[in-house]
Amino acid sequence: MKIGIIGAGNMGAALGKIWAKAGHQVIFSYSRDENKLRQLTTSAGETAKAGTPKEAVIQSDVILFAVWAPSLEEVIHAAGSLDGKIVMTCVSGLKPDFTGQTIGLPTDLKISVAETIQQLAPNAKVVEAFNTTFAEIIASDSRQFGDDRPSIFYCGDDVEAKKVVADLIGECGYEAVDAGALIVARSLETLATAWVQFAVASQLFPNLGLKALQR
Ligand SMILES: NC(=O)c1ccc[n+]([C@@H]2O[C@H](COP(=O)([O-])OP(=O)(O)OC[C@H]3O[C@@H](n4cnc5c(N)ncnc54)[C@H](OP(=O)(O)O)[C@@H]3O)[C@@H](O)[C@H]2O)c1
């Protein structure tokens, strides 16, 4: 699979490396530091390369948005047409001081980051995922917690796109849990904010995994 990473920071780098090492062709893009992009590409292995956001989109079937919410419009402009592409987003509206969200519930905007992306790119197949896990865990050699695999909730409106994202979640060592339609992103992004706040308040950050128990 060809995967374009937009945002080569904590999340983009950690996830992109896993997928590149699993044999996917990964293009890292959108960093203010060319050197960082080069180093990331080298450490991710032979199936990884660097490019512009536009190149990452044109050359890929699946795109990961791993940027900060205030950059979203600029990023979507830089990415060009997302028509027909599967767009995974882990972007949350979390404020830098973790006190709440700049977008999504419980603000007046009553919409999520994922739905904002869908509005800006109406022909993309947007799927929210990876919001309730920490990049430090994704980047660590052992992503599991003993025999337990943390759950990753994902949501979106396109059934086929969700299947692709569920497989990519599984390849990262997580249990993919379908949380429903894209509108659920409002709740998932709020859950992600609560999760970060809990991790910080409990002083357990980042050594936490969220798990949906089944019986
Ligand atoms: N970190 C986590 O554990 C985690 C977990 C779940 C969800 N998220 C969400 O995922 C998103 C990305 O988080 P992150 O921790 O990966 O962030 P990050 O490390 O700061 O990465 C953001 C990326 O965007 C790039 N960028 C390019 N232009 C930028 C600009 N003008 N301003 C800011 N960044 C710019 C950064 O460039 P440089 O390379 O030059 O810095 C960096 O590569 C956020 O929405 C966050 O809420 C994060």
The ligand as an SDF file (V2000), in Angstrom:
LIG
                    3D

 48 52  0  0  0  0  0  0  0  0999 V2000
    1.6690   13.1280   20.2990 N   0  0  0  0  0  0  0  0  0  0  0  0
    0.7090   12.2800   20.6290 C   0  0  0  0  0  0  0  0  0  0  0  0
    0.8870   11.3730   21.4660 O   0  0  0  0  0  0  0  0  0  0  0  0
   -0.6430   12.3860   19.9800 C   0  0  0  0  0  0  0  0  0  0  0  0
   -1.5810   11.3680   20.2090 C   0  0  0  0  0  0  0  0  0  0  0  0
   -2.8330   11.4220   19.5660 C   0  0  0  0  0  0  0  0  0  0  0  0
   -3.1250   12.5010   18.7380 C   0  0  0  0  0  0  0  0  0  0  0  0
   -2.1900   13.4920   18.5570 N   0  0  0  0  0  0  0  0  0  0  0  0
   -2.5520   14.6040   17.6680 C   0  0  0  0  0  0  0  0  0  0  0  0
   -1.7680   14.4300   16.4960 O   0  0  0  0  0  0  0  0  0  0  0  0
   -1.4340   15.7080   15.9450 C   0  0  0  0  0  0  0  0  0  0  0  0
    0.0870   15.7780   15.7890 C   0  0  0  0  0  0  0  0  0  0  0  0
    0.6820   15.6170   17.0720 O   0  0  0  0  0  0  0  0  0  0  0  0
    2.2600   15.4130   17.1980 P   0  0  0  0  0  0  0  0  0  0  0  0
    2.5320   15.1780   18.6380 O   0  0  0  0  0  0  0  0  0  0  0  0
    2.7180   14.4180   16.1790 O   0  0  0  0  0  0  0  0  0  0  0  0
    2.7710   16.8700   16.7890 O   0  0  0  0  0  0  0  0  0  0  0  0
    4.2140   17.3360   16.3240 P   0  0  0  0  0  0  0  0  0  0  0  0
    5.2420   16.3580   16.8160 O   0  0  0  0  0  0  0  0  0  0  0  0
    4.3560   18.7660   16.7010 O   0  0  0  0  0  0  0  0  0  0  0  0
    4.1390   17.2030   14.7330 O   0  0  0  0  0  0  0  0  0  0  0  0
    3.4980   18.1590   13.9200 C   0  0  0  0  0  0  0  0  0  0  0  0
    4.1460   18.1320   12.5470 C   0  0  0  0  0  0  0  0  0  0  0  0
    3.5990   19.2060   11.7840 O   0  0  0  0  0  0  0  0  0  0  0  0
    4.6980   19.9080   11.1980 C   0  0  0  0  0  0  0  0  0  0  0  0
    4.4960   21.3150   10.8540 N   0  0  0  0  0  0  0  0  0  0  0  0
    4.7790   21.8440    9.6540 C   0  0  0  0  0  0  0  0  0  0  0  0
    4.4940   23.1410    9.6400 N   0  0  0  0  0  0  0  0  0  0  0  0
    4.0440   23.4620   10.8520 C   0  0  0  0  0  0  0  0  0  0  0  0
    3.6200   24.6730   11.4450 C   0  0  0  0  0  0  0  0  0  0  0  0
    3.5750   25.8170   10.7630 N   0  0  0  0  0  0  0  0  0  0  0  0
    3.2430   24.6470   12.7320 N   0  0  0  0  0  0  0  0  0  0  0  0
    3.2590   23.4840   13.4450 C   0  0  0  0  0  0  0  0  0  0  0  0
    3.6790   22.2870   12.9240 N   0  0  0  0  0  0  0  0  0  0  0  0
    4.0580   22.2870   11.6360 C   0  0  0  0  0  0  0  0  0  0  0  0
    5.7640   19.8040   12.2620 C   0  0  0  0  0  0  0  0  0  0  0  0
    6.9670   20.2240   11.6660 O   0  0  0  0  0  0  0  0  0  0  0  0
    8.4160   20.0910   12.3620 P   0  0  0  0  0  0  0  0  0  0  0  0
    8.8670   18.7190   11.9680 O   0  0  0  0  0  0  0  0  0  0  0  0
    9.2000   21.1650   11.7410 O   0  0  0  0  0  0  0  0  0  0  0  0
    8.2140   20.2360   13.8320 O   0  0  0  0  0  0  0  0  0  0  0  0
    5.6540   18.3600   12.6270 C   0  0  0  0  0  0  0  0  0  0  0  0
    6.3210   17.5490   11.6700 O   0  0  0  0  0  0  0  0  0  0  0  0
   -1.9930   16.7630   16.9170 C   0  0  0  0  0  0  0  0  0  0  0  0
   -3.2250   17.1920   16.4390 O   0  0  0  0  0  0  0  0  0  0  0  0
   -2.1870   15.9740   18.2140 C   0  0  0  0  0  0  0  0  0  0  0  0
   -3.2420   16.4760   18.9960 O   0  0  0  0  0  0  0  0  0  0  0  0
   -0.9810   13.4480   19.1430 C   0  0  0  0  0  0  0  0  0  0  0  0
  1  2  1  0
  2  3  2  0
  2  4  1  0
  4  5  1  0
  4 48  2  0
  5  6  2  0
  6  7  1  0
  7  8  2  0
  8  9  1  0
  8 48  1  0
  9 10  1  0
  9 46  1  0
 10 11  1  0
 11 12  1  0
 11 44  1  0
 12 13  1  0
 13 14  1  0
 14 15  2  0
 14 16  1  0
 14 17  1  0
 17 18  1  0
 18 19  2  0
 18 20  1  0
 18 21  1  0
 21 22  1  0
 22 23  1  0
 23 24  1  0
 23 42  1  0
 24 25  1  0
 25 26  1  0
 25 36  1  0
 26 27  1  0
 26 35  1  0
 27 28  2  0
 28 29  1  0
 29 30  1  0
 29 35  2  0
 30 31  1  0
 30 32  2  0
 32 33  1  0
 33 34  2  0
 34 35  1  0
 36 37  1  0
 36 42  1  0
 37 38  1  0
 38 39  2  0
 38 40  1  0
 38 41  1  0
 42 43  1  0
 44 45  1  0
 44 46  1  0
 46 47  1  0
M  CHG  2   8   1  16  -1
M  END
$$$$
